[in-house]
Amino acid sequence: MPGPRATQEPLPVAPSAVPGPVADPRATPGSGAVPETVVLPAEAVQAVRALVGAENTAAFIAAAARREVQARTMDALASGGSGTAPSD
């Protein structure tokens, strides 16, 4: 079984059937974020690809990670915490 590949390929242009523009997941404007390679389970990536298509896979995974961080921050705020997401 081949190991995970750490190559980064440019994102293809989304087809016109997509309901709206897809943000480039590699960096948020003004954030100073630097792209980083992350190894993910192949079955998770395949499931996302089947759901949203190859052209939207990276954007979907990036958006899901941002949403999870925001949810944990909201949970911390609601429980009287400092508003930072709990560390793993």
Protein Blocks (a to p, Z undefined) as FASTA:
>chain_A
ZZddfbdcddddddfklmbdcddfkbcehklpacddddddfklmmmmmmmnojklmmmmm
mmmmmmmmmmmmmmmmmnopnoiacdZZ
